[in-house]
Amino acid sequence: MADTLAGCGVCYRRQGRSVLNGVDLKLCQGDLVSLLGANGAGKTTLLRLLLGFEAPHGGEVRLNGAAMAGQNRRRIARAVAYVPQAHAAPFPYRVDEVVALGRLPRSGLFGPPSQHDRALVAATLERLGIAHLATRPYTALSGGERQLALIARALAQEARLLIMDEPLSGLDYGNQIRLLDQLGRLAADGFGILMTTHHPDHAANCSTRVAVLIDGRIERDGPPAEVVTIDTIHRLYGVRVPQDRLRFRLAP
Ligand SMILES: Nc1ncnc2c1ncn2[C@@H]1O[C@H](COP(=O)(O)OP(=O)(O)OP(=O)(O)O)[C@@H](O)[C@H]1O
């Protein structure tokens, strides 16, 4: 059965202030959903609720049709993986060791990785084109390489739904494009990806859907060509961008 994750009327407050006010958002396998929202709109908060890291104050998060609240943490991790931004790790673990951490919800905390775990880690690094980095210290990688290693860790978890908080942040243009291509391939292979981004152009070019978070609600959710418009960008960021800049055309 295909995995699905859904926020249904999700509400969340911080210090008495409403951050999310009835968010409806669904992620299915094969989706590549870009979540747009201004700074402070509540994107990270929403991701944390969808991951079950915190409980909503109203509404609910449903995983495969059942309320996530009360579901076993390891069971959730087998369906949904979090890919954080690529920060430096405090210890210089090897890349294959970092990726092997993704096996914990499957194999448990105790004992070394099994032969199956090691084979899966190697295959995952191969799939993402970073097999040559396997024995390098994670701390010695570039930002783009680190982001790929963290995606590899999520894939090693064998979850089919991936939640990514600003995966393009801090990457140079080439790595942004490479990463977006990789995410597109993963979605085509049946992974469901929800990512936040501050780049409407990337959202427009690579996503199967774009969702727009404004005033604590998903104000638009649909195909990029319908959602990423001058009006949406004005609503989101308070700027009017000329039409010709919105088509994201590049000179040959
Ligand atoms: N630890 C915290 N304590 C108090 N308020 C917080 C905390 N984290 C976030 N907030 C507030 O909650 C609101 C939503 O924050 P959130 O980080 O979810 O927004 P965001 O859309 O991810 O922002 P950005 O694009 O700037 O990363 C903001 O007003 C923020 O100031």
The ligand as a MOL file (V3000), in Angstrom:
LIG
                    3D

  0  0  0     0  0            999 V3000
M  V30 BEGIN CTAB
M  V30 COUNTS 31 33 0 0 0
M  V30 BEGIN ATOM
M  V30 1 N 11.5770 28.1370 19.5540 0
M  V30 2 C 10.6880 29.1070 19.3190 0
M  V30 3 N 10.2070 29.8620 20.3290 0
M  V30 4 C 9.3080 30.8340 20.1030 0
M  V30 5 N 8.8380 31.1440 18.8910 0
M  V30 6 C 9.2980 30.4400 17.8480 0
M  V30 7 C 10.2480 29.3750 17.9980 0
M  V30 8 N 10.5100 28.8640 16.7780 0
M  V30 9 C 9.7600 29.5730 15.9120 0
M  V30 10 N 9.0370 30.5120 16.5470 0
M  V30 11 C 8.0920 31.4460 15.9200 0
M  V30 12 O 7.0570 30.6810 15.2890 0
M  V30 13 C 6.7270 31.2560 14.0230 0
M  V30 14 C 6.9040 30.2420 12.9260 0
M  V30 15 O 8.2840 29.8890 12.8490 0
M  V30 16 P 8.8310 28.8500 11.7790 0
M  V30 17 O 10.2640 28.6120 12.1040 0
M  V30 18 O 7.9300 27.6950 11.7150 0
M  V30 19 O 8.6920 29.7000 10.4280 0
M  V30 20 P 9.3400 29.4300 9.0090 0
M  V30 21 O 8.2590 29.6750 8.0030 0
M  V30 22 O 10.0060 28.1000 8.9610 0
M  V30 23 O 10.4040 30.6140 8.9350 0
M  V30 24 P 11.7930 30.7660 8.1020 0
M  V30 25 O 11.4180 30.8010 6.6470 0
M  V30 26 O 12.2910 32.0960 8.5700 0
M  V30 27 O 12.6850 29.6300 8.4790 0
M  V30 28 C 7.6030 32.4930 13.8790 0
M  V30 29 O 6.8750 33.6160 14.2750 0
M  V30 30 C 8.7460 32.2490 14.8220 0
M  V30 31 O 9.2640 33.4630 15.3070 0
M  V30 END ATOM
M  V30 BEGIN BOND
M  V30 1 1 1 2
M  V30 2 1 2 3
M  V30 3 2 2 7
M  V30 4 2 3 4
M  V30 5 1 4 5
M  V30 6 2 5 6
M  V30 7 1 6 7
M  V30 8 1 6 10
M  V30 9 1 7 8
M  V30 10 2 8 9
M  V30 11 1 9 10
M  V30 12 1 10 11
M  V30 13 1 11 12
M  V30 14 1 11 30
M  V30 15 1 12 13
M  V30 16 1 13 14
M  V30 17 1 13 28
M  V30 18 1 14 15
M  V30 19 1 15 16
M  V30 20 2 16 17
M  V30 21 1 16 18
M  V30 22 1 16 19
M  V30 23 1 19 20
M  V30 24 2 20 21
M  V30 25 1 20 22
M  V30 26 1 20 23
M  V30 27 1 23 24
M  V30 28 2 24 25
M  V30 29 1 24 26
M  V30 30 1 24 27
M  V30 31 1 28 29
M  V30 32 1 28 30
M  V30 33 1 30 31
M  V30 END BOND
M  V30 END CTAB
M  END
